[in-house]
Amino acid sequence: MSTQVETHIDVQLTNRNRTTVFWRGVLVVPFLFFIGSFEAVSSHFAWSAPAVVAPVFLALIFREVYPSYLLTFNHAVIELSTRGSAYFFLLTDEYPSIERNPNIAVIFPDIEGGKKLNRYLPVVKWFLAIPLYIVGVAYIFLAVVVTFLAWIITSATGNYPEWAAKIVLGTIDFWNRVWGYAILLVTDEYPSFNL
């Protein structure tokens, strides 16, 4: 089993709903409000999902444990964010559900309640991840440009280009790996820079 966060999205390439693709930027707004409502109970870093970070950080350092209820919450929120990203970036026409979706999954490595994690590494992970953030911003810019081109193609033809799917899916997967390493603290393995 991998020691990285893995992202699986069943991309819909053909028979797309051209109307919902065309209005996607407007249709995603209610979902953005919903995920933004988690701000009151969490910390928000980067462009991804809000997560409970400080209690995990303290529990890992002082107790060498990752509380199961925080792991469950953080996992649910990153999956929710991934469903929103898949919809916004045109990978699927299925509106992001607030419940689990078997077509979109984020898989965490088995950390055995935190026993497999280095208890002191969380102190520097945010710093070690700075190069990942820089590369990730470039990937986001690329994904936005590619999504704009794919939006035009999909709105006109009803088919989402496979080359665009690889880039966008790679970007979402990259950010979930970075998020899992530096923010959610579910792995100690430094994420790859690859899409």
PAFI-148774 format. One record per residue: x, y, z negated of N, C-alpha, C in turn. Coordinates in pm, whole numbers, always signed. Atoms other than C-alpha are relative to their C-alpha. Layout:
<nodes>
<node <X,Y,Z>,<X,Y,Z>,<X,Y,Z>>
...
</nodes>
This chain:
<nodes>
<node <+84,-119,+0>,<+0,+0,+0>,<+88,+125,+0>>
<node <-75,-124,-12>,<+119,+350,+80>,<+6,+74,-132>>
<node <-10,-84,+119>,<+243,+585,-188>,<-33,+145,+34>>
<node <+44,-132,-43>,<+109,+883,+5>,<-153,+3,+6>>
<node <+144,-17,-23>,<-242,+1022,+30>,<-24,-25,+149>>
<node <+34,+31,-139>,<-399,+883,+348>,<-138,+55,+33>>
<node <+127,-57,-46>,<-679,+1042,+550>,<-50,-80,+120>>
<node <+62,+74,-110>,<-915,+842,+772>,<-128,+72,+42>>
<node <+118,-68,-55>,<-1164,+1021,+996>,<-36,-68,+132>>
<node <+48,+54,-127>,<-1373,+853,+1266>,<-39,+118,+89>>
<node <+21,-115,-87>,<-1346,+1117,+1537>,<-101,-36,+109>>
<node <+102,+17,-103>,<-1643,+1154,+1771>,<+48,+72,+127>>
<node <-55,-60,-121>,<-1499,+1210,+2120>,<-105,+26,+108>>
<node <+96,-12,-111>,<-1800,+1162,+2348>,<-141,+23,-54>>
<node <+142,-23,+31>,<-2171,+1243,+2355>,<-19,+99,-114>>
<node <+8,-100,+105>,<-2130,+1553,+2143>,<-123,+88,+20>>
<node <+113,-93,-5>,<-2417,+1786,+2057>,<+58,+138,+33>>
<node <-63,-125,-46>,<-2310,+2089,+2260>,<-54,+123,-71>>
<node <+58,-115,+70>,<-2548,+2324,+2077>,<+64,+17,-137>>
<node <-61,-14,+133>,<-2413,+2247,+1729>,<+149,+29,+10>>
<node <-142,-33,-20>,<-2057,+2260,+1863>,<+14,+149,+26>>
<node <-9,-142,-35>,<-2120,+2605,+2009>,<-20,+89,-123>>
<node <+31,-82,+117>,<-2266,+2738,+1680>,<+70,-47,-128>>
<node <-66,+61,+116>,<-2027,+2551,+1449>,<+47,+101,-104>>
<node <-48,-101,+94>,<-1875,+2864,+1294>,<-109,+55,-90>>
<node <+113,-48,+79>,<-2219,+2972,+1176>,<-57,-113,-86>>
<node <+59,+114,+70>,<-2344,+2627,+1078>,<+78,-44,-124>>
<node <-84,+45,+111>,<-2053,+2564,+841>,<-8,+93,-121>>
<node <+4,-99,+108>,<-2122,+2873,+626>,<-66,-52,-128>>
<node <+58,+52,+125>,<-2364,+2705,+379>,<+92,-99,-72>>
<node <-94,+94,+61>,<-2109,+2429,+322>,<+115,+74,-69>>
<node <-108,-79,+62>,<-1839,+2688,+253>,<-45,+62,-132>>
<node <+54,-51,+127>,<-2062,+2846,-12>,<-6,-110,-104>>
<node <+9,+113,+94>,<-2119,+2504,-168>,<+136,-35,-57>>
<node <-132,+39,+51>,<-1752,+2414,-190>,<+64,+116,-77>>
<node <-49,-115,+74>,<-1673,+2767,-304>,<-57,+8,-141>>
<node <+61,-2,+133>,<-1908,+2715,-599>,<+83,-77,-103>>
<node <-87,+73,+91>,<-1647,+2481,-749>,<+107,+90,-61>>
<node <-101,-93,+51>,<-1423,+2784,-808>,<-15,+27,-149>>
<node <+23,-33,+140>,<-1582,+2845,-1147>,<+61,-101,-96>>
<node <-53,+103,+90>,<-1449,+2517,-1286>,<+137,-50,+43>>
<node <-126,+55,-50>,<-1122,+2480,-1099>,<+95,+110,+44>>
<node <-102,-89,-56>,<-805,+2635,-964>,<-1,-21,+151>>
<node <+2,+10,-146>,<-785,+2710,-592>,<+137,+37,+53>>
<node <-129,-23,-61>,<-456,+2676,-412>,<-10,-37,+146>>
<node <-10,+29,-142>,<-375,+2673,-40>,<-136,+15,+68>>
<node <+123,-18,-78>,<-655,+2637,+215>,<-96,-114,-23>>
<node <+81,+120,+16>,<-793,+2308,+97>,<-101,+15,-113>>
<node <+107,+5,+99>,<-1031,+2208,-180>,<+43,+52,-135>>
<node <-31,-32,+139>,<-1051,+2345,-531>,<+20,-129,-77>>
<node <-28,+121,+78>,<-918,+2099,-789>,<+32,+39,-143>>
<node <-40,-23,+138>,<-863,+2065,-1159>,<+148,-35,-10>>
<node <-144,+18,-7>,<-487,+2112,-1187>,<+66,+7,-138>>
<node <-72,-22,+126>,<-375,+2246,-1528>,<-15,-116,-98>>
<node <+10,+113,+94>,<-519,+1963,-1743>,<+78,-124,+47>>
<node <-77,+113,-54>,<-361,+1703,-1511>,<+148,+22,-27>>
<node <-140,-36,+22>,<-27,+1882,-1531>,<+39,-24,-146>>
<node <-31,+15,+143>,<-37,+1893,-1911>,<-8,-145,-45>>
<node <+14,+140,+40>,<-158,+1533,-1948>,<+117,-84,+51>>
<node <-114,+76,-53>,<+118,+1402,-1722>,<+128,+29,-77>>
<node <-125,-36,+68>,<+394,+1593,-1898>,<+1,-46,-146>>
<node <-2,+27,+144>,<+290,+1544,-2260>,<-50,-140,-37>>
<node <+56,+131,+36>,<+96,+1215,-2252>,<+38,-110,+99>>
<node <-37,+94,-107>,<+229,+1050,-1934>,<-122,-81,+47>>
<node <+124,+62,-45>,<-127,+978,-1824>,<-72,+96,+94>>
<node <+85,-79,-89>,<-352,+1096,-1540>,<-143,-36,-39>>
<node <+135,+33,+46>,<-702,+1117,-1692>,<-90,-47,+115>>
<node <+80,+61,-107>,<-938,+897,-1491>,<-112,+90,+47>>
<node <+111,-87,-39>,<-1223,+1149,-1495>,<+50,+116,+87>>
<node <-56,-106,-84>,<-995,+1418,-1347>,<+43,-57,+136>>
<node <-36,+65,-126>,<-864,+1175,-1085>,<-125,-20,+86>>
<node <+126,+20,-72>,<-1223,+1092,-988>,<-52,+133,+55>>
<node <+48,-131,-45>,<-1321,+1460,-970>,<+87,+53,+114>>
<node <-90,-53,-103>,<-1012,+1563,-771>,<-13,-79,+130>>
<node <+18,+81,-119>,<-1060,+1271,-533>,<-131,+37,+72>>
<node <+129,-35,-60>,<-1426,+1359,-477>,<+6,+136,+69>>
<node <-5,-135,-57>,<-1348,+1725,-412>,<+88,+4,+125>>
<node <-84,-2,-122>,<-1065,+1657,-165>,<-72,-72,+115>>
<node <+79,+65,-105>,<-1292,+1416,+24>,<-108,+95,+52>>
<node <+101,-98,-40>,<-1565,+1682,+26>,<+61,+105,+92>>
<node <-69,-99,-82>,<-1319,+1936,+163>,<+39,-59,+136>>
<node <-39,+65,-126>,<-1199,+1687,+425>,<-121,-16,+92>>
<node <+122,+8,-81>,<-1558,+1629,+540>,<-32,+136,+62>>
<node <+23,-135,-52>,<-1596,+2007,+575>,<+99,+36,+109>>
<node <-103,-29,-101>,<-1268,+2038,+765>,<-27,-76,+130>>
<node <+29,+81,-119>,<-1364,+1754,+1001>,<-115,+63,+80>>
<node <+114,-63,-67>,<-1692,+1931,+1077>,<+41,+134,+62>>
<node <-39,-133,-48>,<-1544,+2281,+1110>,<+94,-10,+120>>
<node <-97,+14,-109>,<-1258,+2164,+1334>,<-50,-92,+111>>
<node <+70,+67,-109>,<-1509,+1980,+1559>,<+32,-148,+15>>
<node <-31,+142,-12>,<-1393,+1624,+1485>,<-126,-86,-2>>
<node <+126,+73,+8>,<-1753,+1518,+1420>,<-117,+98,+7>>
<node <+122,-82,+0>,<-2106,+1646,+1469>,<-81,-20,-127>>
<node <+74,+31,+122>,<-2222,+1500,+1137>,<+26,+108,-105>>
<node <-16,-106,+99>,<-2288,+1783,+892>,<+61,-58,-127>>
<node <-70,+57,+116>,<-2064,+1738,+585>,<-95,-31,-116>>
<node <+85,+46,+109>,<-2249,+1535,+326>,<+64,+37,-134>>
<node <-55,-25,+133>,<-2215,+1620,-42>,<+22,-132,-73>>
<node <-27,+134,+52>,<-2205,+1244,-105>,<+107,-65,+87>>
<node <-103,+69,-76>,<-1939,+998,+13>,<-50,-37,+138>>
<node <+31,+34,-138>,<-1927,+925,+383>,<+101,-106,+45>>
<node <-95,+105,-40>,<-1777,+597,+509>,<+82,+34,+124>>
<node <-74,-39,-120>,<-1662,+770,+829>,<+115,+96,-29>>
<node <-105,-95,+39>,<-1439,+1017,+641>,<+45,-36,-140>>
<node <-50,+45,+131>,<-1219,+894,+358>,<+141,+51,-24>>
<node <-135,-35,+46>,<-918,+1012,+163>,<+39,-107,-101>>
<node <-43,+111,+84>,<-725,+727,+3>,<+119,+45,-85>>
<node <-109,-31,+92>,<-513,+793,-306>,<+82,-126,-26>>
<node <-80,+116,+39>,<-221,+566,-393>,<-38,-45,-142>>
<node <+27,+51,+135>,<-258,+344,-701>,<+108,+52,-94>>
<node <-98,-59,+92>,<-91,+537,-983>,<-7,-62,-139>>
<node <+15,+70,+128>,<-200,+305,-1266>,<-17,+97,-117>>
<node <+30,-95,+107>,<-341,+589,-1473>,<+112,+99,-28>>
<node <-112,-93,+17>,<-22,+794,-1427>,<+130,-69,-37>>
<node <-121,+72,+40>,<+224,+523,-1531>,<+104,-8,+111>>
<node <-93,+5,-112>,<+377,+515,-1182>,<+59,+136,+35>>
<node <-45,-136,-32>,<+438,+892,-1185>,<+109,+46,-96>>
<node <-104,-61,+82>,<+744,+1076,-1311>,<-64,+111,-82>>
<node <+69,-96,+86>,<+629,+1279,-1608>,<+55,+142,+10>>
<node <-59,-134,-5>,<+866,+1573,-1547>,<+0,+61,+140>>
<node <+1,-51,-137>,<+845,+1605,-1168>,<-109,+105,+27>>
<node <+101,-104,-25>,<+517,+1807,-1180>,<+48,+142,-28>>
<node <-52,-135,+32>,<+719,+2097,-1323>,<+60,+66,+124>>
<node <-69,-58,-116>,<+905,+2142,-991>,<-64,-33,+135>>
<node <+61,+39,-128>,<+677,+1988,-729>,<-48,+120,+81>>
<node <+50,-118,-72>,<+518,+2323,-641>,<+114,+72,+70>>
<node <-117,-66,-60>,<+867,+2463,-574>,<+57,-84,+114>>
<node <-52,+88,-103>,<+986,+2160,-378>,<-90,-1,+124>>
<node <+95,+3,-111>,<+676,+2188,-161>,<+0,+127,+84>>
<node <-1,-127,-77>,<+755,+2542,-35>,<+27,-24,+148>>
<node <-18,+25,-145>,<+900,+2412,+297>,<-123,-65,+64>>
<node <+121,+64,-51>,<+587,+2198,+337>,<-109,+104,+25>>
<node <+100,-106,-18>,<+365,+2505,+290>,<+29,+80,+127>>
<node <-39,-79,-117>,<+560,+2696,+557>,<-34,-75,+129>>
<node <+32,+81,-117>,<+533,+2412,+809>,<-151,-16,+12>>
<node <+144,+18,-1>,<+169,+2360,+709>,<-75,+120,+55>>
<node <+63,-121,-55>,<+80,+2721,+791>,<+13,+0,+152>>
<node <-18,+10,-146>,<+226,+2669,+1139>,<-97,-103,+58>>
<node <+94,+102,-45>,<+19,+2351,+1172>,<-144,+51,+0>>
<node <+135,-56,+4>,<-296,+2535,+1068>,<-23,+94,+119>>
<node <+10,-91,-114>,<-230,+2804,+1329>,<-19,-80,+128>>
<node <+11,+85,-118>,<-180,+2531,+1591>,<-139,-65,+6>>
<node <+132,+65,+4>,<-500,+2352,+1480>,<-111,+98,+36>>
<node <+102,-100,-33>,<-702,+2675,+1506>,<+1,+29,+150>>
<node <-10,-25,-144>,<-573,+2744,+1859>,<-56,-119,+78>>
<node <+47,+121,-67>,<-636,+2383,+1964>,<-151,-14,-15>>
<node <+145,+10,+23>,<-983,+2390,+1808>,<-76,+100,+87>>
<node <+65,-97,-88>,<-1069,+2706,+2002>,<-9,-54,+142>>
<node <+1,+59,-135>,<-967,+2535,+2328>,<-97,-118,+6>>
<node <+91,+115,+4>,<-1153,+2218,+2227>,<-145,+45,-10>>
<node <+135,-55,+12>,<-1457,+2428,+2137>,<-54,+37,+138>>
<node <+41,-37,-136>,<-1469,+2567,+2491>,<-29,-125,+83>>
<node <+15,+123,-79>,<-1420,+2223,+2648>,<-122,-80,-46>>
<node <+110,+81,+52>,<-1669,+2046,+2419>,<-134,+69,+22>>
<node <+125,-74,-25>,<-1932,+2320,+2453>,<-43,-14,+146>>
<node <+31,+8,-142>,<-1908,+2289,+2831>,<-29,-143,+46>>
<node <+10,+137,-52>,<-1872,+1911,+2876>,<-69,-99,-93>>
<node <+55,+95,+96>,<-2001,+1746,+2558>,<+98,-105,-43>>
<node <-105,+94,+38>,<-1672,+1559,+2519>,<+115,+74,-67>>
<node <-110,-60,+74>,<-1403,+1640,+2264>,<+132,-60,+50>>
<node <-126,+53,-56>,<-1047,+1610,+2404>,<+80,-80,-104>>
<node <-76,+86,+90>,<-842,+1327,+2251>,<+130,+64,-46>>
<node <-126,-66,+39>,<-521,+1534,+2253>,<-25,+100,-112>>
<node <+34,-96,+106>,<-694,+1795,+2038>,<-27,-73,-131>>
<node <+31,+79,+120>,<-818,+1528,+1797>,<+127,-42,-72>>
<node <-126,+44,+62>,<-463,+1403,+1738>,<+65,+114,-78>>
<node <-63,-116,+66>,<-335,+1751,+1650>,<-80,+42,-123>>
<node <+83,-45,+112>,<-630,+1849,+1429>,<-2,-103,-112>>
<node <-1,+106,+100>,<-649,+1514,+1252>,<+135,-7,-70>>
<node <-134,-2,+58>,<-272,+1526,+1199>,<+18,+115,-99>>
<node <-9,-116,+90>,<-302,+1872,+1044>,<-76,-24,-130>>
<node <+78,+29,+121>,<-576,+1765,+803>,<+73,-104,-85>>
<node <-73,+104,+72>,<-377,+1453,+710>,<+125,+58,-67>>
<node <-119,-63,+56>,<-61,+1661,+658>,<-34,+78,-127>>
<node <+36,-82,+116>,<-236,+1904,+424>,<-52,-84,-115>>
<node <+44,+88,+108>,<-399,+1623,+228>,<+120,-67,-68>>
<node <-122,+56,+60>,<-53,+1464,+177>,<+69,+104,-89>>
<node <-63,-107,+78>,<+89,+1798,+61>,<-82,+27,-125>>
<node <+90,-24,+111>,<-214,+1858,-160>,<+16,-109,-106>>
<node <-16,+113,+93>,<-175,+1510,-313>,<+132,+4,-74>>
<node <-133,-7,+62>,<+194,+1568,-383>,<+13,+118,-95>>
<node <-34,-121,+75>,<+212,+1927,-504>,<-110,+51,-92>>
<node <+110,-57,+77>,<-133,+2011,-641>,<-73,-107,-81>>
<node <+74,+105,+70>,<-323,+1691,-727>,<+92,-92,-80>>
<node <-102,+76,+74>,<-1,+1523,-846>,<-27,-149,-3>>
<node <+30,+143,-3>,<-107,+1173,-735>,<+111,-83,+64>>
<node <-114,+72,-56>,<+226,+1080,-575>,<+128,+77,-30>>
<node <-130,-62,+18>,<+593,+1146,-636>,<+83,-4,+129>>
<node <-72,+10,-126>,<+697,+1063,-279>,<-20,+127,+81>>
<node <+5,-124,-76>,<+786,+1375,-82>,<-67,-25,+135>>
<node <+72,+23,-126>,<+544,+1405,+213>,<+87,+24,+123>>
<node <-68,-17,-128>,<+668,+1371,+568>,<-48,+130,+65>>
<node <+37,-123,-72>,<+668,+1683,+788>,<-78,-30,+128>>
<node <+66,+38,-124>,<+509,+1488,+1075>,<-150,+22,-6>>
<node <+146,-6,-11>,<+157,+1543,+1198>,<-55,-140,-3>>
</nodes>
